[in-house]
Amino acid sequence: MKNIVYLVFMMSFSFVQGQNNKETTIYKDQQQFWGTWSLISVENINADGSKIFPYGEHPVGMLLFTKEGKYAVQILKANRSKVLANDKAKATTEENAMLVQGNNSHFGTYTMDEDKQVIVFNVQHAFYPNWEGISQVRTYSLKNNLLTYTVTTPTSGGAAVAKVVWKKD
């Protein structure tokens, strides 16, 4: 009987250790993503192969991944005009349009599947409200501290696909 109890204990311990090792592996693999990233480029590629830069050729932005599974994205057109009234509540229709078109931000939680090279952004809140409450799936590559992912449903709509490149800070 003593041997059976010992055997059950050892099997349970081994199972728990295996589970902990699995979690540790995921933890260590995702660790390379944690921290802040600076935006390098956002390029929309149309169905005909033509390219546009919705935030200009030198956009600015920051991406943050935490070890707790939270993320935040901020993308801005670098050369935005200031609101002349110095009060966003008094911005003109044209100024508001430029503000909207020069910004993309969202935050929430994320998951990763490194085998499939997929990041899933579970958007809690977004500047573009159509994304709120949905999951945005991005295929990615990570090479030489450059994270490149593809957005198949960019805020510009249509058949364009966005390629977004970030550099690890």
C-alpha positions in Angstrom: 0.0 0.0 0.0 2.8 2.3 0.9 4.4 1.8 -2.6 1.1 2.5 -4.3 0.7 5.8 -2.4 4.3 6.7 -3.3 3.7 5.8 -7.0 0.5 8.0 -7.1 2.3 10.9 -5.5 5.3 10.6 -7.9 3.0 10.4 -10.9 1.0 13.5 -9.7 4.2 15.4 -9.0 5.6 14.6 -12.4 2.3 15.7 -14.1 2.4 19.0 -12.2 6.1 19.5 -13.0 5.3 18.9 -16.7 2.5 21.4 -16.6 4.7 24.0 -14.9 7.5 23.4 -17.5 4.9 23.9 -20.2 3.8 27.2 -18.7 7.4 28.3 -18.2 8.2 27.5 -21.9 5.3 29.7 -23.0 6.4 32.4 -20.5 10.0 32.4 -21.8 9.0 32.4 -25.4 6.7 35.4 -25.1 9.2 37.3 -23.0 10.9 38.5 -26.1 7.7 40.5 -26.9 7.3 42.2 -23.5 8.1 45.9 -23.3 7.8 48.8 -25.7 8.2 48.9 -29.4 8.6 52.0 -31.7 6.7 52.2 -34.9 8.8 52.0 -38.1 6.1 51.9 -40.8 2.5 51.3 -41.8 1.9 50.4 -45.4 -1.5 49.6 -46.9 -1.2 47.3 -49.9 -4.2 47.4 -52.2 -5.6 44.5 -54.2 -3.8 45.8 -57.4 -0.5 45.9 -55.5 -0.3 49.7 -55.2 0.8 51.0 -51.8 -0.3 53.9 -49.6 1.0 55.2 -46.3 -2.1 56.2 -44.3 0.0 57.8 -41.5 2.7 59.2 -43.8 6.0 57.7 -44.7 7.4 58.3 -41.2 4.6 57.7 -38.7 5.2 57.6 -35.0 3.8 55.2 -32.5 4.3 52.9 -29.6 3.3 49.3 -29.0 3.4 47.8 -25.5 3.1 44.2 -24.5 3.0 43.2 -20.8 3.8 39.9 -19.2 0.2 39.9 -17.8 -1.2 39.7 -21.3 -2.2 43.3 -21.8 -1.3 45.5 -24.8 -1.6 49.1 -26.0 -1.1 50.4 -29.6 -0.8 54.1 -30.5 -0.2 55.1 -34.1 0.0 58.7 -35.3 0.7 60.6 -38.4 3.9 62.4 -37.6 3.1 65.7 -39.4 -0.4 66.6 -38.1 -1.7 70.2 -38.3 -2.5 71.8 -35.0 -6.1 72.8 -34.1 -6.2 76.6 -34.7 -8.6 77.3 -31.9 -6.3 75.5 -29.5 -9.4 73.7 -28.2 -10.4 70.3 -29.7 -14.0 71.0 -29.0 -13.8 73.9 -31.4 -11.9 72.1 -34.2 -13.3 72.6 -37.7 -14.8 69.8 -39.7 -11.5 69.6 -41.7 -9.4 69.6 -38.6 -11.5 66.8 -37.0 -11.1 64.8 -40.2 -7.4 65.2 -40.1 -7.3 64.2 -36.4 -9.3 61.1 -37.1 -7.4 60.0 -40.2 -4.0 60.6 -38.4 -4.7 58.4 -35.4 -5.2 54.7 -34.7 -5.1 53.5 -31.1 -6.5 50.5 -29.2 -5.8 48.5 -26.1 -6.9 45.3 -24.4 -5.4 41.8 -23.9 -3.4 39.6 -26.3 -2.6 36.0 -26.8 0.1 34.5 -29.0 0.6 31.3 -30.9 4.2 31.2 -31.7 3.9 27.9 -33.7 1.4 29.5 -36.1 3.1 33.0 -35.7 -0.2 34.7 -34.8 -1.0 37.5 -32.3 -4.6 38.0 -31.3 -5.4 41.4 -30.1 -8.6 41.2 -28.0 -9.7 44.9 -28.4 -11.4 46.3 -25.3 -11.4 50.0 -26.5 -10.3 51.6 -29.7 -10.2 55.0 -31.3 -12.0 53.3 -34.2 -15.1 52.0 -32.3 -15.9 49.3 -35.0 -13.0 47.3 -33.5 -14.2 47.4 -29.9 -15.1 44.0 -28.4 -13.7 42.0 -31.2 -10.5 40.0 -31.7 -8.0 41.2 -34.3 -5.8 38.3 -35.6 -2.4 39.2 -36.9 0.1 36.9 -38.6 3.6 38.1 -37.6 7.3 37.6 -38.1 10.0 38.5 -35.6 13.6 39.0 -36.9 16.4 41.1 -35.6 14.2 43.0 -33.1 11.8 43.9 -35.8 8.2 42.8 -35.4 6.1 42.8 -38.6 2.5 41.9 -38.6 -0.3 42.0 -41.2 -3.7 43.6 -40.6 -6.3 42.0 -42.9 -9.1 44.4 -41.7 -7.5 47.9 -41.7 -9.5 50.9 -40.6 -9.4 52.1 -44.2 -11.8 49.3 -45.2 -11.9 47.8 -48.7 -9.5 45.1 -49.9 -6.3 46.7 -48.6 -4.0 44.8 -46.3 -1.8 46.7 -43.9 1.8 45.7 -43.1 2.9 47.2 -39.8 6.6 47.2 -38.6 7.8 47.8 -35.1 11.3 47.9 -33.6 12.0 46.7 -30.0 13.1 49.6 -27.8 
